[in-house]
Amino acid sequence: MMFQGKALKVTLLPDGIAELAFDLQGESVNKFNLLAVAELQQVLDLLETSSGIRGLLITSAKEVFIVGADITEFGAVFAAGPDQVIGHLAANNRNFCRIEDLPFPTVVAINGFALGGGLEFCLSCDYRIASTAAKVGLPETKLGIIPGWGGTVRLPRIAGLDTAVEWIAAGKENDAESALTARVVDAVVEPAKLHDAALHCLQQCIAGVFDYQARRTQKKSPLQLNFIESMMAFETSKAFVGAQAGRNYPAPVTAIKSMQKAADKGRDEALQIEAEGFAKMALTPVAQSLVGIFINEQLLGKKAKGWEKKADKKIGRAAVLGAGIMGGGIAYQSALKGVPIKMKDIAQKGIDLGLSEANKLLSKRVERKKLTPAEMGDVLNRIEPALTYDGFEQVDIVVEAVVENPKVKKAVLAEAETKVGADTVIASNTSTISISYLAEGLARPENFCGMHFFNPVHMMPLVEVIRGVKTSDNAIARTVAYANAMGKKPIVVKDCPGFLVNRVLFPYLAGFAMLVRDGVDFQRIDKLMETWGWPMGPAYLLDVVGIDTAVHAEKVMADGFPDRMQRNFTSCTDALFAAGRLGQKTEKGFYNYALDKKGKPAKVVAPEVADIVKAGVQVTADISDEDIIARMMIPMATELTRCLDEGIVETAAEADMALVYGTGFPPFRGGVFRWIDSIGAAAFCDMAAKFSALGSLYHAPDSLKAKAANHQKFYG
Ligand code: NAD
């Protein structure tokens, strides 16, 4: 053994070949944390001064190669300022350049994930041999930053500018075959043959069959593009990528700009340009939010796995009651992810609809080559349509998704309870009815909880798992395990009107109703909120949710929180409901809808709505854009704070992620609490105070005032 550290070890193989293996102790994956960077430096000191080494083979002792830099270390590094960020990058860039300058060839065996810094390390080696299990990519722009350890420098010089732009701007993971086609790796072999293949490649380099020096020269030289080619390629890609990413996500274009600026430079100057671009991005609020989201996601995953471990059994079979929009979607998702599911309805028509929906979604996947026709058949076979409860005694979980009517739901749940096993968990997908209330008629309320999916089920990642007063830990654990198995992001919340997401969404929509009452044009509000980052403005959102559904949910919220949610005026939503305009599903709501060329409902302005809305306008105040945004966002933020104070949700991180996953809250703002942090609790409280006459939705809770007084943040 030449070197044994806590992240790296080096052994000497026959014929003067050294093997450097990554194996970060105490972790399931390898990452480039500060320790690994420091050890790599020591290893290089050793390799450069040892005599008799003729080649370096680099491997991983774990299932992954290297998943990237340690993102949990970013916060402290970024907060220290641009010089420190550049210094942090330089330390590992020196390592990578030293790898590239070793007096013998280097070959890396990529056995699994090599992402971000992990792939950048591979790019600094002379040859890259990947196993078929490898997944490689540069996902930095998804975190609001750009590659900082040579990705923008080496990838275009190795694989060409088009590939580099595509890989870096999209930040996608690529499988081994695509990486081979893109010339990012040199060969792909079966996992069992990887070590031997990489070793063989190294021996060929040592024997002079492969010219590794030529590769080094190419990587260290300017990009081989003439002026015209360069102009065309960079200007076109900046325009295209800029339009795709949108103005709220500057990192992809910054990465291209760095490549452009460094195109005619040698390696060291190019790396400096990249580092400056990285530092510029790292200090943006966007990067802080996106890195925050990444860290929150890790927490969510850990909590979900923790619950899953507590479950008494894995979900082998499931059932859903009701084959409507939601039931059909749940059956599809469950079957797609491999959990067989019975789909029961009272009407054959319902079942036919549920099955045809699943068919449609699966056919699209086959068209996109994400599924073979045979696999599609297997998925469909996992959905067992039923008009009776036959076989329900064998299922581990039943999701109830019948019509949103308390009487019907109570009757269906009580009946289902007599048909299932004594330990079967029953979960309701109700969007508004109290879980504790629904549990009242059950013989085993401890086996019952909420499992609130969002529409459309296959697209929306969030599932709220709702604990009623009598729900057992095991019921929660099994339900979370089922959500995990379906590839969803479960968040456990306590029962209350609206649960978490609707409880904070409807105050936001109450803010909208008050603005329209005060004479603000709903289309102006939609545009402003979309510019603020929401995927759709509130009027459009109401159309998508359904005006009738919204009116019903508003009533539930008003009954549950009369002090904040009861209103003394007829809102624009009420007026549309009275006019029979129920939103997208009836092709008439705030907007009119007609199918576009792709068969998707497209909205157009409905001139007739102006009069319907005008009837409810009480004043025509002159309200600034800034105030409109404040009046929309404050009610959501105060209500979310109350949810955290009351323990409806356990952490600020989960609350923020629930909004990102469940409502499309702009990820570049990181969530409501991160948004409050970005403006400061004191500034937020001042802003709320300005609108306090609008009612208690605009009153900052005491906990927020305390944060303001003590200069505290939700994060850190
Ligand atoms: P839907 O009207 O599309 O489907 C309801 C289905 O239940 C129908 O096929 C009906 O035949 C069937 N049904 C009625 N009584 C039944 C019974 N006794 N046994 C079995 N099936 C029965 O409704 P949906 O939109 O799918 O909503 C279902 C549930 O999901 C509701 O509680 C709703 O609040 C909730 N939810 C809906 C959405 C949404 O956007 N649609 C989102 C989240 C949650």
Boltz pocket constraint, residues with backbone or C-beta under 6 A from the ligand:
constraints:
  - pocket:
      binder: B
      contacts: [[A, 321], [A, 322], [A, 323], [A, 324], [A, 325], [A, 326], [A, 327], [A, 344], [A, 345], [A, 346], [A, 347], [A, 350], [A, 351], [A, 400], [A, 401], [A, 402], [A, 403], [A, 404], [A, 405], [A, 408], [A, 412], [A, 429], [A, 430], [A, 431], [A, 432], [A, 452], [A, 453], [A, 454], [A, 455], [A, 545]]
      max_distance: 6.0
